[in-house]
Amino acid sequence: MFDLSHRAALVTGGTGNIGPTVIRALLEQSAHVAAVVRDPKKGEALRSTLGPFVGGADDPRLIVIPADPGDRAAMDHAVETVLRAWGRLDIVANLVGGYAASDAATADLAAYRASWDQKVATVVTATAACLRPMRARAYGRVVSVASFAALKAERSAAGYAMANAALVRWTESLAEETKREGITANTVLPRIIDTPENRAAMPKGEPSRWASAAEIAAVVVFLASDEASGVTGAAIPVVART
Ligand SMILES: NC(=O)c1ccc[n+]([C@@H]2O[C@H](COP(=O)([O-])OP(=O)(O)OC[C@H]3O[C@@H](n4cnc5c(N)ncnc54)[C@H](OP(=O)(O)O)[C@@H]3O)[C@@H](O)[C@H]2O)c1
């Protein structure tokens, strides 16, 4: 579909539900991928899941780097590892996140801060580390998976919605700052993804109406491609059928 054979990508949050599908989609377009994981055991499980896509000793197509995406020093080190391996870093795909309920009416600031730390602090820290080599080469693709809750909150999801909305606004700001540097920054906004967790939590739901991991991956790959050079500052809902 797209030729990413000359591109190196760093992916955060790759050990979650959609991570393996997104990473495989990037590898299928011939990108080299560094998965930054906070749990090395999950990193090894991810590598096993991807089987032959990970490449071999002479051409490692996937490297797994243990690091916390919210730790700037650790992310600078991870970026250095990527540059040593492939001499370049072109794409960062931020998949880090997770849902936690919190009411609006109770002003549960601790819960709101937890959502902020999980969603905003991680993505902006990891992305900032990746921007240094992107700016040096005047090329970059920043793609973050947020949530449709950024645009329209549902009840009892106040902290989650605020954090996702903040990430969208931050991405727009980054897009403005980098728009003449060959760098684009966009967010992808699913509502519900067909995952084992969601099937268990919503046994009466209709998974066929939820976005598949492959549908999210397809949008991420497009935004990560050279061909998406005209798209920046966008927040793209992936909510068909819901
Ligand atoms: N699933 C849905 O229905 C849905 C709907 C809308 C939006 N989204 C968004 O889409 C993205 C991917 O969804 P998903 O279902 O694949 O997510 P997920 O399974 O919950 O995976 C989340 C990933 O983020 C990492 N992570 C979570 N909290 C972190 C923290 N504080 N610091 C560092 N890493 C952290 C996890 O690492 P560990 O493996 O180490 O825990 C995991 O790799 C997320 O951003 C999610 O918010 C999902």
The ligand as a Tripos MOL2 file, in Angstrom:
@<TRIPOS>MOLECULE
LIG
   48    52     1     0     0
SMALL
NO_CHARGES

@<TRIPOS>ATOM
      1 N1         -9.7120    0.0440   23.1880 N.am      1 LIG1
      2 C1        -10.6220    0.9570   22.8340 C.2       1 LIG1
      3 O1        -11.8160    0.6610   22.6860 O.2       1 LIG1
      4 C2        -10.1780    2.3740   22.5810 C.ar      1 LIG1
      5 C3        -11.1510    3.3180   22.2190 C.ar      1 LIG1
      6 C4        -10.7550    4.6200   21.9690 C.ar      1 LIG1
      7 C5         -9.4310    4.9700   22.0920 C.ar      1 LIG1
      8 N2         -8.5050    4.0290   22.4510 N.ar      1 LIG1
      9 C6         -7.1140    4.4380   22.5740 C.3       1 LIG1
     10 O2         -6.3670    3.7310   21.6130 O.3       1 LIG1
     11 C7         -5.0690    3.4510   22.1330 C.3       1 LIG1
     12 C8         -4.7860    1.9760   21.9980 C.3       1 LIG1
     13 O3         -5.8310    1.2620   22.5860 O.3       1 LIG1
     14 P1         -5.5710   -0.1790   23.2370 P.3       1 LIG1
     15 O4         -6.8970   -0.7690   23.4860 O.co2     1 LIG1
     16 O5         -4.5490   -0.9240   22.4240 O.co2     1 LIG1
     17 O6         -4.9080    0.2410   24.6280 O.3       1 LIG1
     18 P2         -4.4210   -0.7360   25.7760 P.3       1 LIG1
     19 O7         -4.6010   -2.1720   25.4140 O.co2     1 LIG1
     20 O8         -5.0380   -0.2550   27.0380 O.co2     1 LIG1
     21 O9         -2.8470   -0.5040   25.7360 O.3       1 LIG1
     22 C9         -2.3220    0.5930   26.2730 C.3       1 LIG1
     23 C10        -0.8210    0.6250   26.0450 C.3       1 LIG1
     24 O10        -0.3850    1.7580   26.7350 O.3       1 LIG1
     25 C11         0.5830    1.3830   27.7060 C.3       1 LIG1
     26 N3          0.3750    2.2010   28.8930 N.ar      1 LIG1
     27 C12        -0.7670    2.3830   29.5960 C.ar      1 LIG1
     28 N4         -0.5670    3.2610   30.5900 N.ar      1 LIG1
     29 C13         0.7310    3.6510   30.4970 C.ar      1 LIG1
     30 C14         1.5260    4.5360   31.2490 C.ar      1 LIG1
     31 N5          1.0410    5.2400   32.2870 N.pl3     1 LIG1
     32 N6          2.8160    4.6900   30.9020 N.ar      1 LIG1
     33 C15         3.3110    3.9990   29.8480 C.ar      1 LIG1
     34 N7          2.6110    3.1440   29.0870 N.ar      1 LIG1
     35 C16         1.3270    2.9750   29.4240 C.ar      1 LIG1
     36 C17         0.3390   -0.0990   27.9870 C.3       1 LIG1
     37 O11         1.5440   -0.6560   28.4520 O.3       1 LIG1
     38 P3          1.5410   -1.9860   29.3560 P.3       1 LIG1
     39 O12         1.2980   -3.1240   28.4070 O.co2     1 LIG1
     40 O13         2.8930   -1.9900   29.9560 O.co2     1 LIG1
     41 O14         0.4240   -1.8170   30.3500 O.co2     1 LIG1
     42 C18        -0.0650   -0.5840   26.6060 C.3       1 LIG1
     43 O15         1.0810   -0.8260   25.8250 O.3       1 LIG1
     44 C19        -5.0520    3.9400   23.5610 C.3       1 LIG1
     45 O16        -4.4620    5.1920   23.6000 O.3       1 LIG1
     46 C20        -6.5130    4.0520   23.9170 C.3       1 LIG1
     47 O17        -6.7480    5.0430   24.8950 O.3       1 LIG1
     48 C21        -8.8540    2.7490   22.6800 C.ar      1 LIG1
@<TRIPOS>BOND
     1     1     2 1
     2     2     3 2
     3     2     4 1
     4     4     5 ar
     5     4    48 ar
     6     5     6 ar
     7     6     7 ar
     8     7     8 ar
     9     8     9 1
    10     8    48 ar
    11     9    10 1
    12     9    46 1
    13    10    11 1
    14    11    12 1
    15    11    44 1
    16    12    13 1
    17    13    14 1
    18    14    15 2
    19    14    16 1
    20    14    17 1
    21    17    18 1
    22    18    19 2
    23    18    20 1
    24    18    21 1
    25    21    22 1
    26    22    23 1
    27    23    24 1
    28    23    42 1
    29    24    25 1
    30    25    26 1
    31    25    36 1
    32    26    27 ar
    33    26    35 ar
    34    27    28 ar
    35    28    29 ar
    36    29    30 ar
    37    29    35 ar
    38    30    31 1
    39    30    32 ar
    40    32    33 ar
    41    33    34 ar
    42    34    35 ar
    43    36    37 1
    44    36    42 1
    45    37    38 1
    46    38    39 2
    47    38    40 1
    48    38    41 1
    49    42    43 1
    50    44    45 1
    51    44    46 1
    52    46    47 1
@<TRIPOS>SUBSTRUCTURE
     1 LIG1         1 GROUP 0 **** ****
